[in-house]
């Protein structure tokens, strides 16, 4: 059967982009990756993907250094870090034709509105990835937990994208944040500490309360579900921690800053989130300012 999207481009080829792009490629879709780091390694060696259930290698992948070399596509998947969103117009516009669909898989809040303002709301789709994926080598991706997405890219569809984004923040805000603020620790270490685990619960409660103020109902039982699913991840490094340890810019504003602003405008009490945002902003700023 012919694909609905004959030509697909992935903008942002880190762990998430490579993982989902590899799944598309594996089933025969025509995928090109806009890839800057590791491009030559992937061209030469292909891409190895490991999941809890299987391993496979794509010996050949279409990779490009710039959008103009790719040209107009039918589906553009945005897996770029939000810290690079000032480049969206230059990166995405050469990939568009009149009917191109843009799917964003970015973290946090604000990217949907930014893309809609740049390219028109009628072509924007929002997606969230509840998945644990790390890039462990220039040509290797390891998926520790497939979450709500399975091989073949089966997706869960929701009616309210904003509510789903807040639901993801229930996990992202505490675990990405505490992993950095507590000195560069993995999620199992967070949960092993009664104080940090308690703070994670407090942060989750605040996020759920903020979501409620904005009209998005998330049951408090979701907290226990997230804690238990996190236990199964083992010594997992959240994506923000990976960026922090590598000396890269962290998505501070989209994951903590914008949710904090929206929560406070809605009248939600979020003292733990406010404190965590201040800590993350400071330690990441200091990290980036250190000389090599």
N, C-alpha and C positions, 0 to 999 in steps of 0.2 A: 504494500500500500504506500502511495506517495506521501511524503512528509508534508504537514501543513506549513512547515518552515524549511524550504529547500536549502537556505543558507543561514547559518547561525554563527554569531560572533560572541566570544566571551571577552569582556573588558574587565581586566583584573584577573590575573592568573596566579593568584596565591593558592593556598590550600583549598578553599571553597571552590574557586573558579576551576581549578584543575580537576578536582574530584567530580563535580557535576558535568563538566565538559567531557571528561573521560567516559562517563556513563553514556552520554549522548553519542560520542564517537564510537564507542564499543558496539552500539546497536545499529551503526551504519549511517548516522546523521552526518551531514556535511558541516563540520565545525572548524572554525579557525580561532585560535587563541591570540589575543593581543598580549604579547609577553615580552617583558624587558629583562628582568633578572632570570637567569638560568636558561635563557632561550637556546643557546648553542648546546648546552648539555642535553636538553630535551630533544633537540633535533638529532643529535648524535646517538643518544642512548635510548630514546623513547621515554615512556612514563610507566612506572610500576605503581600499582594501586593495591593496597592491602586493606581488607575489611575483617571484621570478626568471623566472616563466613567463607571468604575466598581471597585469592590473589590473582591478579591478571596484569599483563604488560601490553601496552600499546606501542608497537615497534615504530609506528610512524604517526606523527601528528602534524597538523597544519598550524604553524606558528608564524606570526608576523611582528615586525618591530613597530609599525605605525598603522593607524587606521586607514590611511590612504591606500596602503598596499592591499588591504582587505576589500574595500569598496562596499557598496550598499548591500545590506543583508535583510532577511525577512524577520529574524528575531535577534535582538541584541540583549545579552544577559550582563547586567552590571554586578560584578563581584568585587569591585574596587573598594578599598578602605575609604571611609568617609573623609579621612584626612586629606585625600587627594581630590575632593569634589570640585575644587576650583578648576580642575582640568576637564571636567565632564563635557563641556561644550566642544572643546577641541578634539577630544577623544571619540565622542559619540557621533557628532554631526556627519562626518564623512561616511558613516556606516548606514545612514538612513536613506530610504526612499519613501514615497508617499504613504505606503501602508506598513512600514516597519513597526513591529511591536517591541517595546522595551520592557524587560523584566528586571526589577532591581532586587537583589538579595542582600542589600546592605543592612548593617546593624543600626540600632538606635532609632531616633526620631529625626525627621526633617528631610530625608532624601527623597521621599515620594513627592513632596511639594516642590522641591528644588528641580527635580526632573520634569515635573509637569509644567513649571514656569519656563523651562528652557525649550521643551520639545512638544508641548501640548498634552493636556491631561488625557485626551482620548486614546493615546497610544501607550500609556503607562500602566503596567501591572506591578503589584507589590508582592514580594515573597519573603518568607522567613525560613531559615534553616535551623531546625532543632537537631543538631548533629555535632559530633566531636571529631574534627579532622585536623591533622597537623602535617606540615611539610617536613619530613625527616631527612631529606637529602635533595639535591637539585633536581633529581628525576624520580623522586619517590614521595607518595602520599599515603599516610596511614589514617584510616577511619576507625576510631576506637568504639564509637557508638553511633549507629545509623539513626537513632531517634525515630522521628515520624516520617523519615524518608528512607525508602528501601531501594535496592538495586533496580534499575529500570526507571528510576526517577518517578516513582508513584507519589503523588502529592495529596495532602489534605487541603481541601478548599474551605475557606471561611467567608462569611458574609460581611464581616466588619474588620477591615485591615488594621485600623487604628487599635481596636481591642486586641488583636493578635500581636501587634507590636508591643503593647504594654505587657501582654502575657509573657513574651520573650524577655522583656526587661526584668521581670520578676527573678529570673536566673542571672541574666547578664550583669545587672547592676551589682549585686553582692559578690558573685564569684569572680568576675573579671576584676572588680575593684579591690576586694580583700586580698586576692592573690598578689596584687602589686603593692598595696598599702602595707601589708604585713611582711614585706621584705623579699618578695619573689618566691612565693610558695605555691604548691599544687593544691588542687581542690580537696584531696584526701587529708592534707595537713590542716586546711581550714576546718573541715568537719571533725577532725580529731581534737581540736581545741574547744573546750566548752565555751570560752569567751567569744571566740571567732564564730563558732556555729550559732551562738545566741545572737550575735550581731547580724549574721546573715539572715536569721529569721526576722529580726527587727526591720532590716532593710526590705525584705520581701513584704512584710506587713505594710510598711509605708508605701511601697510601690502599688500594692493592691488598693490601698486607701486613696492614693492619688488617681489611679485609674477610675475608681468609683466616682470621685468628684467630677471626672470628665465624661461620665456616663457609660463606663465600661465595667461590667460586673465580672469579677474573678473571684471564685470561692476561696475562702481561707484554707480549705483542704488542699488547694493546689500547692501550698507551701510544703506540706509533708511529701507530696508526690515528687516535687523537685528535689528535696533533700534525699529521698530514697534513690531516685534515678542518678543523682550525683555520686552516691556511694558506689554504684556499679562501674563508674568511670575509672576508678583507681587513681593513680597519680597523674591526673590530667592537667595540662597547662592550657588555660583559656587563651583565646587568640590575643587578647590585649596583653597578657603576660608575655606571650611569645614576642610580640612587638617590642615591649618594654625591655626585655632581656637582650634583644638584638640591637637595641639603641635606636629603634625606629619610632616615628611619631605614633602616639596612641590615640584612638578615637574618643578623646575625652569629652568633646562637646556633644557628639551625637548619642553617646551611651549614658553620660551623667549630666552634662550641662543643660541640654535641651529638655530632658525629662524634668529636671529640677525647676527650670523656668516655667514650664507648663503646669507643674504641680503647684507651685507657689501662686501663679496667676489664678488657679482654680480654688485657692483657699485651703489646700491640703497642708497638714503639718508633716514636714519631712526633715526633722533635725539630723537624723543619721545620714540621709542622702546628702544633705548640705555639707556635713562634715566630711563625708567620703569624697565628694566632688572636690572640695578644697584640698584634701590630701593628695588625691590623684593628680590634680592640676599642678601642684607644687613639685611632687617627686618626679613626674614625667618631664617637667620643665628643667629641673636640675640635671636629670639624666641626659637630656639632649644638649645641655650647655657644657657638659664635661668634655675636655679635650681628649682626643684619641690617644 
